[in-house]
Amino acid sequence: SLYVYDMEEGRSDVFFGEESTMKCYISDGRRSIIFGTPGVDIDWRNQNMFVLKTGEAKYYVGKYRGVNRIPLLKLSEMYLIAAEGWMEDDPGHAAELLQTFKQARTQKEVVSQEVTEDVIMREIRKEFIGEGVIFLTYKRLHHDIWGNTSEDQVKADNNVFVFPIPEDEIEYGNRTQN
């Protein structure tokens, strides 16, 4: 982790500021797509990562408010990477890892399920919300980017994941765009 004594001073107000300056919010519809039906889902991430501002009906991402540590690598991330790695070679071991991961995030019995890329992506979307990690995971797995509905999905291809080379670099760096 990175330990920063003055986390709220001189940092982005979007994530670390006082309640009045927070700007990164999630709609109820988007939140229910990611976490499931409100009231039924008992995932602690859904219950504790969002802040309801006084006098507003919007939920804001507040997972790092009031802390002075930002994790660089989380145990949860290692579980998800390991489950992904074992997915094809030893599906039983992958399921055990995912089971352990999910039990730490919910207060109910987790039913074992087949570990697929989509199952892991669902958990990544919950675990890393507001951290800027999800796009890189979509890119690494070359996975379609999920929207609110199936019509909102963006098909995975290099036009989405590979940024163009800047024109100055092509002109002065003797490079070509492939």
N, C-alpha and C positions, 0 to 999 in steps of 0.2 A: 504494500500500500504506500501511497504518498501521504505523508503527514504534513499538513499545512496549518500553522498556528492561526493565521488570519483568513480563514477560508472565505468569509463573507465580505472581506474588504478588498476591493479592486478586482474581484472576479465577476463572472457573468451573473447579473441579477436574475437571468432567466431560471437558473437552477439553485443558486446559493443565496439569493437575496432574502429580504424580509418578505412576509406574506404579501404586502402591498405592491412589491415590484415583480413578483413572479409572473412569467408570461407564457410558459409552455403548458398548455392545457390539453386535455383529452376529452372528446365528446362522449356522452353516455353510450351512443351507438357503437363507436369505435372500441370503447372499453368493454362492452358486452361481447363484441366479436372476438376480441383477444382473450378475455377471461371467462366468458360464459354468462349465463343468466344471473343478474344480481339477486342476492338473497339465497341462491342455490349454491353458488361457488363459494367455497370456504378457503380459497388459496390466500395465504397471508400477504402475498405480493399485492393482490387486488385490494385488500383491506388497509394496507399500511403505506403504500408507495404514493398515494395521492392525497392532496390537501384540498379541502373545500374552503375557499376564501369566505370570510365573513361578508354576508350580504350578497353573495353571488351563487349561481347555480352551476358553475363550471368547476370541474375537478382539475387541479394542477399537479404536474409531476413534481413531487417533493421528496424524492428518495434520498437526496444528499443534503437536505436542509438540516442545520444544527449539528453537523458532524465536522471533524477536521481530518478525516481520512478518506481518500479516494482509492478503491482497490485497483490494482493493475491486472491482477489475475485472481479470479475467485475459485473457490473449491467447486462451486456449482458449475462453472465453466469447464473445469477439468472433468467432472462427471459427464457432462453433455458431449464433450470431445471424445472421451473414452467410450461412451455408448455408441456414438457414431462410428468409431473405429472398429468396434466389435460387431456391429450390425450384421455384416455379411459372414464373417468368419465364425462367430460364436453367438448366435442370436439369443441363446439362453443367458449368457453372461451380460450381453447388452441390456436385456430386459431387467436383470437384477440391478444393474447400475441405475437404470432409469427409475426403477421402483424405489430405490434408496433415495434418489434425488427428489422424486415427487412426494414421498412420505414426509420429507423435511419441509415441504411447502404447503401441506394441507393437514387438516385435523381429522381426516377420515381415512378409512381403509382404501388403499389404491389398488385397483385391479390390474394385474399384469396384462400387458398388451404387447403385440408385436411392435418391435422398434423399427420404424421407417424414417426416412428423411423428413416426411411431413410431421410426424410426431415430434421429432427433435426440433424442427422449425417452430412448432407451436410453443414449445417450452422456451426456446430462445427469444421469441417475441415477448413472452411474459417476463422473463428474467432480465433482459437487457434493455427494457423500454427506457428511452431518454438517455441512453449512453452512447449512441452513435456507432454501435457494433453491428446492428442488424443488416445494414446494407452490405457490409463486408462479408457477412455470413452468406447472404444471398449470392454474392459474387463468387465466393470461394466454392460454394456448392453448385454454382450455376443453376440456381433454383428460381422458378418464377416468383416475382414479387407479388405478394398477396395484398389486395386492397380490401375494401369493405364488402364487396360482392365478387362473384366470379367474373363479372363484366369489368371490374376494376383491376383485374390482374394484368401485370405487365410480363410478357413472355421473356424468358431469359435469353439474351443474346449479347454479343459483343457491342452492339450499338448502344445498349443500356449500361453495360459494365465497364467498358473501356473508354476513357475520356480522350478526346482528340488532342493531338500534339498542338501546342500553341503555334500560331502562324509565324511568330518571330523565330521560334526554334527551327521550324522547317526552312525558313528563308536564310537565317544566319548560321544555323547549326548543321547545314548540309544533311538534313534528315528528310525522310519521306513518311507520309501517312499511309499505313497499310489498311 
